[in-house]
Amino acid sequence: MKKQHFLRLYALMALLCMQAYILFAADVYSLSVDKPARMYVKTGASGHKNTFIMHNYGNIVQKNFHYKATINGKVVDERTVTFATPLVANGLTGLTISIPPQSKAGDYELVLDVTQINGKPNGSPGKIAMLPITAMNKLPTCRVVFEDYTANWCPWCPSGIAVMRQMAKKHPSDFIGIVAHDGDVMGIKGYNVPATPHSGLPTVWASRANKVEGFTGELYYQMAKQRGAMMDIDVKAEWNASGNAINVKSTTTFRTNLSNANYALAYVVVEDGMHNASWCQLNAFNGETELLGENEELGVFIKGSGEVYGLKYNHVARAFLGVDSGMEGSLPKNVVADRGIKHQAMFEGVGRNWTPQNKKNLRVVVMVIDNSTNSIVNGAH
């Protein structure tokens, strides 16, 4: 009896091991979609698009996938897409979908379901993404805020510098850069935002909604522009009579009524053109010529040595107010459409707490922070 019991137990263990081996060895078809932020569109307008970020969490190379998109239950798009370059395991890609015109102002929901990969069922629990859409009669101007956490002592940080330079050149009207230096001569203390974790440098965040991967921020800029905004905002700044404080006035105009808004304003003083002949940027990209095709702004580092001198640093954060979750009470809970909301703030102690290299190169950035999602939904400077 003992021998039979042992043989049965051994057979059971062998069967379980075989099943585990089969499960481990089997192809895993898994394509997940990131959760998108709310999108704002103009009522009746065509041409709106949204880009979904998708990850291959399976162990196979994906050649194609099939998806279905619905708005309020109605199919608006369904097709099979073949990758121009097969998507390897742990790779990511973007899927851009056109949003059909919405005839009436109000809230809608697009549901994206990635149903198949290489003709096989998609086994990912994250294969469905729901995109909330708000249609408005007047669409605000949307500007995109990038925050770059960097340092001169960081040899990999030239990649972040190149991203910020590229975006500023390509999108001078709608791109806003903020660069927070850590532990160098331009370092700023306290610029720590839980919504933008940066355990390593460099780390670049786009509107606090997406961490920028790779050597260009274009995809993430376009995603933020596609999402749009629900409010217009502008900002004006001037020196006080003594020249030791900056008075700031902003006007925020929502384009829809809200009864329980959760927004707040944050302000950052940034300085462009900071320079000193003795400042050295450590550089790990010298000789990496293959990266020139990804971002030409890396050229000065690729062609330079391991220590680069003579750079001019732009978008450098010098002072801030409410940078984490906004200034309390800066925007009301109840909002009336098309009614401007005025707010004032002051940066004191200029020349005592911090000293600009050149006052003419200072700008004040205002950001609208959505404390429901911890993202930046619009800005101005």
C-alpha positions in Angstrom: 0.0 0.0 0.0 2.8 2.4 0.9 4.5 1.6 -2.5 1.3 2.2 -4.4 0.7 5.5 -2.5 4.2 6.6 -3.3 3.8 5.8 -7.0 0.5 7.7 -7.3 2.1 10.7 -5.5 5.1 10.6 -7.9 2.8 10.4 -10.9 0.8 13.3 -9.7 3.9 15.4 -9.2 5.2 14.5 -12.6 1.9 15.5 -14.2 1.9 18.9 -12.4 5.5 19.5 -13.4 4.7 18.7 -17.1 1.7 21.1 -17.0 3.9 23.8 -15.5 6.5 23.2 -18.2 3.9 23.3 -21.0 2.5 26.6 -19.5 6.0 28.1 -19.2 7.0 27.0 -22.7 3.7 28.0 -24.5 3.6 31.2 -26.5 2.0 34.1 -24.5 -0.2 36.4 -26.6 -0.5 39.5 -24.6 -0.9 43.1 -25.8 -1.9 45.6 -23.2 -3.2 49.2 -23.6 -2.3 52.0 -21.2 -5.2 53.8 -19.6 -5.7 57.1 -21.5 -6.5 60.5 -20.0 -9.8 62.4 -20.8 -9.9 63.9 -24.3 -11.5 67.2 -25.4 -12.9 67.7 -28.9 -14.8 70.5 -30.7 -18.4 69.8 -31.3 -19.1 68.7 -34.9 -15.4 68.8 -35.9 -13.5 66.1 -37.7 -9.8 65.5 -37.6 -9.5 64.7 -33.9 -7.3 61.7 -33.1 -6.1 59.8 -30.0 -2.9 57.7 -29.7 -3.0 54.7 -27.4 0.2 53.3 -26.0 0.4 49.5 -26.2 2.9 47.1 -24.6 3.8 43.6 -25.7 3.9 41.7 -22.4 4.0 38.4 -24.1 6.9 36.2 -25.1 6.3 36.2 -28.8 7.2 38.7 -31.6 3.9 40.3 -32.7 3.4 40.7 -36.4 -0.2 42.0 -36.4 -3.2 42.7 -34.1 -6.9 43.1 -34.5 -8.9 45.8 -32.6 -12.5 47.1 -32.3 -13.4 50.6 -31.2 -16.9 51.6 -30.0 -18.4 54.9 -28.8 -21.3 54.5 -26.5 -21.8 51.0 -27.8 -21.6 51.8 -31.5 -18.7 50.4 -33.6 -16.7 53.3 -35.1 -13.6 51.4 -36.2 -12.5 47.8 -36.5 -9.5 46.4 -38.4 -6.4 44.3 -38.4 -3.1 46.2 -38.3 0.2 44.8 -39.5 3.3 46.2 -37.8 5.8 47.9 -40.1 8.4 46.4 -37.8 7.4 43.4 -35.7 6.9 44.2 -32.0 9.3 42.3 -29.9 8.7 41.1 -26.3 8.5 44.0 -23.8 8.3 46.4 -26.7 5.8 49.3 -26.9 4.0 51.0 -29.8 1.3 53.5 -30.5 -2.1 53.1 -32.1 -3.7 56.2 -33.4 -7.5 56.2 -33.9 -9.6 58.9 -35.5 -12.4 60.2 -33.4 -15.7 60.6 -35.4 -17.4 64.1 -35.1 -19.8 64.4 -32.1 -22.8 66.5 -33.0 -23.8 67.5 -29.5 -21.8 68.9 -26.5 -21.4 66.4 -23.7 -19.5 63.4 -22.5 -18.9 60.2 -24.5 -16.7 57.1 -24.0 -14.6 55.3 -26.6 -13.8 51.7 -25.7 -10.8 50.1 -27.4 -10.6 46.3 -27.4 -7.5 44.6 -28.8 -9.0 41.2 -29.5 -6.3 39.3 -31.3 -2.5 39.0 -31.9 -1.1 37.1 -34.8 -4.6 35.7 -35.3 -4.7 34.3 -31.7 -6.9 35.6 -28.9 -5.3 38.4 -26.9 -4.8 37.0 -23.4 -3.9 40.3 -21.7 -6.2 41.5 -18.8 -5.3 45.0 -20.0 -6.5 44.5 -23.6 -9.4 47.0 -23.1 -9.0 50.7 -22.6 -11.7 53.2 -22.1 -11.2 56.8 -23.3 -13.5 59.4 -21.8 -14.3 62.2 -24.4 -15.9 65.6 -23.8 -17.3 67.5 -26.7 -17.3 71.3 -26.3 -18.6 74.1 -28.5 -15.4 76.1 -28.1 -12.1 74.2 -27.9 -9.3 75.9 -25.8 -5.7 76.2 -26.8 -3.7 73.3 -25.4 -0.1 73.6 -24.4 2.1 70.7 -23.4 4.4 70.9 -20.3 7.5 68.7 -20.2 9.5 68.4 -16.9 13.1 67.2 -17.1 14.9 66.1 -14.0 18.6 66.4 -14.7 22.1 67.3 -13.4 25.5 68.3 -14.8 27.1 65.4 -13.0 24.8 62.9 -14.7 26.5 61.5 -17.9 23.2 60.2 -19.3 21.4 63.5 -18.9 22.3 64.9 -22.3 19.4 62.7 -23.7 17.0 64.8 -21.6 18.6 68.0 -22.8 18.2 66.9 -26.4 14.6 66.0 -25.9 13.8 69.5 -24.4 15.7 71.3 -27.2 14.0 69.3 -29.9 10.5 70.0 -28.6 11.2 73.7 -28.1 12.4 74.0 -31.7 9.6 72.0 -33.2 6.8 73.4 -31.2 7.7 77.0 -30.1 4.1 78.1 -29.6 2.6 75.1 -27.7 5.6 73.5 -25.8 6.6 74.6 -22.3 9.7 73.2 -20.8 10.7 73.1 -17.1 14.1 71.7 -16.1 14.8 70.9 -12.5 18.5 70.5 -11.8 19.6 68.3 -8.9 22.8 68.9 -6.9 24.7 71.1 -9.3 25.2 74.8 -9.6 21.7 75.3 -11.0 20.2 72.9 -8.6 16.8 73.7 -7.1 15.7 72.3 -3.8 12.2 71.0 -3.1 11.1 70.4 -6.7 9.8 67.0 -5.7 6.5 65.9 -7.2 5.0 62.4 -6.3 3.2 62.3 -9.6 6.6 62.4 -11.5 8.9 59.9 -9.7 12.5 60.1 -10.8 14.7 57.7 -8.9 17.3 57.9 -11.6 18.4 60.8 -13.9 17.5 61.9 -16.4 13.7 61.5 -16.2 11.4 63.5 -18.5 7.7 63.6 -17.9 5.1 64.9 -20.4 2.2 66.7 -18.7 2.8 64.4 -15.7 0.8 61.8 -17.7 3.5 59.9 -19.5 7.2 59.2 -18.8 9.1 60.0 -22.0 10.9 56.9 -23.3 13.7 57.0 -25.9 15.5 60.0 -27.4 12.6 62.1 -28.7 9.5 63.4 -27.0 7.4 63.8 -30.2 5.0 60.9 -29.6 4.3 62.1 -26.0 3.8 65.7 -27.2 1.3 64.6 -29.8 -0.6 62.5 -27.4 -1.0 65.5 -25.0 -2.0 67.8 -27.9 -4.5 65.2 -29.1 -6.1 65.0 -25.6 -6.7 68.8 -25.7 -7.8 70.9 -22.8 -11.1 72.1 -21.2 -9.8 75.6 -20.2 -7.9 78.5 -21.7 -5.2 80.1 -19.5 -2.9 83.1 -19.8 -0.3 84.6 -17.4 1.3 88.0 -17.0 4.3 88.8 -14.7 6.1 92.0 -13.8 8.7 93.2 -11.3 7.7 95.1 -8.2 9.0 98.7 -7.7 12.0 97.4 -5.7 13.0 94.8 -8.2 13.1 92.0 -5.6 9.7 90.3 -6.2 7.7 89.2 -9.3 4.0 89.8 -9.3 2.0 87.3 -11.3 -1.6 87.5 -12.6 -3.4 84.6 -14.4 -6.8 84.2 -16.0 -8.3 80.7 -16.4 -11.4 80.3 -18.5 -13.2 77.0 -18.5 -15.3 76.2 -21.6 -17.8 74.0 -19.8 -19.7 74.2 -16.5 -18.4 72.1 -13.6 -20.0 71.6 -10.2 -17.2 69.7 -8.4 -14.0 70.7 -10.1 -10.7 69.5 -8.6 -8.1 71.8 -10.3 -5.4 74.1 -8.9 -2.7 76.5 -10.3 1.0 76.1 -9.9 3.7 78.7 -10.9 7.3 78.2 -11.8 9.9 80.8 -12.7 12.3 79.5 -15.4 15.4 81.1 -16.8 16.8 80.6 -20.3 20.4 81.0 -21.6 22.1 80.2 -18.3 25.8 79.9 -19.0 29.3 79.8 -17.4 32.4 78.8 -19.2 33.5 76.6 -16.2 30.3 74.6 -16.1 30.9 71.0 -17.3 28.2 68.6 -18.5 29.3 65.0 -18.2 28.5 63.1 -21.3 28.1 59.4 -22.0 27.0 59.8 -25.7 30.3 60.8 -27.3 30.8 58.6 -30.4 27.2 57.2 -30.5 26.6 58.3 -34.1 23.7 55.9 -34.7 21.6 58.2 -32.4 21.9 61.2 -34.7 19.0 59.9 -36.8 16.7 59.9 -33.7 17.4 63.4 -32.4 19.9 65.7 -34.1 20.0 67.8 -30.9 22.3 65.0 -29.5 24.9 66.1 -32.1 26.9 68.3 -29.8 27.2 65.4 -27.3 27.9 62.7 -29.9 30.6 64.8 -31.5 32.0 66.0 -28.1 34.1 64.5 -25.4 33.0 63.0 -22.1 33.0 66.5 -20.7 31.1 69.2 -22.6 31.7 72.9 -21.8 30.1 76.0 -23.1 26.4 74.9 -23.1 23.6 77.3 -22.6 20.9 75.9 -20.4 17.2 76.8 -21.0 14.0 76.3 -19.1 15.9 76.1 -15.8 13.6 76.1 -12.8 14.6 78.9 -10.3 11.5 79.2 -8.0 8.1 77.7 -7.7 4.7 78.0 -6.0 2.4 75.0 -5.5 4.4 72.8 -7.8 3.2 69.5 -6.2 -0.6 69.8 -6.3 -1.2 73.5 -7.0 -2.0 76.4 -4.7 -4.9 75.7 -2.4 -8.0 77.8 -3.4 -6.5 79.0 -6.6 -9.4 77.6 -8.7 -13.0 77.2 -7.4 -15.0 74.0 -7.2 -17.9 75.4 -9.0 -17.0 76.7 -12.5 -19.2 78.7 -15.0 -18.3 78.2 -18.6 -16.6 81.2 -20.4 -16.3 83.2 -17.2 -12.6 84.1 -16.5 -11.2 83.2 -13.1 -8.4 85.6 -12.0 -5.7 84.7 -9.6 -2.6 86.5 -8.2 0.6 85.2 -6.8 4.0 86.7 -5.8 7.6 85.4 -5.9 9.4 87.2 -3.1 13.1 87.3 -2.1 14.6 87.5 -5.6 18.3 88.3 -5.1 18.1 86.9 -1.6 16.7 83.4 -2.0 18.0 83.0 -5.5 19.6 85.3 -8.0 19.0 85.2 -11.8 21.9 85.5 -14.2 19.8 87.7 -16.4 16.4 89.1 -15.4 15.5 89.5 -19.1 15.7 85.8 -19.6 13.1 85.0 -16.9 9.7 83.7 -17.6 6.8 82.6 -15.4 5.0 79.4 -16.3 1.5 78.7 -15.0 0.2 75.1 -14.9 -3.3 73.8 -14.4 -3.1 70.7 -12.3 -5.9 68.1 -12.3 -5.8 66.7 -8.7 -8.1 63.9 -9.7 -5.4 62.5 -12.0 -2.3 64.4 -10.8 -1.6 65.5 -14.4 -1.0 68.9 -16.0 -3.9 69.6 -18.2 -2.8 73.0 -19.6 -0.2 75.7 -19.2 1.0 79.1 -20.4 4.1 81.3 -20.1 
